[in-house]
């Protein structure tokens, strides 16, 4: 975590109960994790740390992408960059399913 990332009490409680880092480590099936390196809601390094050393996890970094895949303000998902990001996600999902 860093000083710019603030957690709500609800999210803290959910993370205390769910512990996504532990849940990810307990999985055995091949798992795809996609994360934007500019995510303003979930620190990229927290996800990278949780995935590190887990042979069943493939983490894909989406360069320059914030939380979600759509460009800020593109509520309809029609911006060319939003469409490009969505296509990239689909490609990664297909690659993951075919592996």
C-alpha atoms as one frame of an Amber mdcrd trajectory, in Angstrom:
protein
   0.000   0.000   0.000   1.049   3.604  -0.431  -0.036   6.963   0.924  -2.243
   7.681  -2.104  -4.287   4.501  -1.765  -7.132   4.644   0.752  -9.202   1.680
   1.862 -12.819   1.940   2.903 -13.856   0.090   6.047 -16.070  -2.185   3.950
 -13.190  -3.178   1.670 -10.915  -3.773   4.654 -13.509  -6.076   6.198 -14.015
  -7.939   2.907 -10.262  -8.394   2.489  -9.965  -9.596   6.092 -12.587 -12.245
   5.450 -11.669 -13.217   1.886  -7.870 -12.646   1.943  -7.427 -12.624  -1.839
  -3.673 -13.190  -1.481  -4.216 -16.426   0.469  -7.101 -17.549  -1.746  -4.937
 -17.129  -4.848  -2.179 -19.218  -3.305  -4.639 -21.995  -2.433  -5.880 -22.421
  -5.986  -4.465 -25.271  -8.019  -5.984 -24.643 -11.442  -4.270 -22.387 -13.972
  -5.258 -18.836 -13.123  -5.048 -15.662 -15.190  -4.692 -12.344 -13.380  -4.821
  -9.133 -15.412  -3.885  -5.837 -13.795  -3.312  -2.309 -15.025   0.016  -0.827
 -14.006  -1.705   2.538 -13.418  -4.494   1.164 -11.213  -5.596   3.895  -8.822
  -7.771   1.583  -6.714  -5.749  -1.606  -6.238  -1.989  -1.145  -6.017  -0.268
  -2.934  -8.872   2.595  -4.087  -6.623   0.157  -5.727  -4.181  -1.182  -7.895
  -6.991   2.288  -8.597  -8.374   3.462  -9.642  -4.897   0.454 -11.942  -4.442
   1.120 -13.629  -7.814   4.894 -13.925  -7.462   6.128 -17.476  -7.015   2.793
 -19.125  -7.828   3.425 -21.475 -10.758  -0.288 -21.841 -11.551  -0.760 -18.068
 -11.925  -0.006 -16.060 -15.036  -0.136 -12.343 -14.384  -0.589 -10.083 -17.390
   0.228  -6.405 -17.002  -1.908  -3.964 -18.938   0.442  -1.043 -19.558  -0.976
   2.403 -18.876  -4.354   1.063 -17.729  -6.163   2.267 -14.617  -8.810   0.287
 -12.700 -10.969  -1.418 -15.296 -10.161  -1.374 -18.977 -12.124   1.598 -20.254
 -10.747   5.080 -20.738 -11.915   7.474 -18.035 -15.232   9.035 -19.034 -15.952
   6.414 -21.700 -19.142   5.064 -20.135 -20.221   3.313 -23.349 -16.855   1.683
 -24.069 -16.642   3.159 -27.552 -13.323   4.996 -27.285 -10.727   3.357 -29.563
  -8.396   2.759 -26.592 -11.208   1.143 -24.562 -11.936  -1.137 -27.519  -8.234
  -1.956 -27.897  -8.003  -2.809 -24.190 -11.088  -5.020 -24.378  -9.687  -6.840
 -27.415  -6.403  -7.396 -25.562  -8.294  -8.889 -22.611 -10.175 -11.239 -24.946
  -6.916 -12.316 -26.592  -5.366 -13.075 -23.213  -8.435 -15.017 -22.092  -8.387
 -17.108 -25.275  -4.672 -17.775 -24.849  -5.271 -18.788 -21.237  -8.134 -21.125
 -22.124  -6.118 -22.790 -24.887  -3.067 -23.408 -22.698
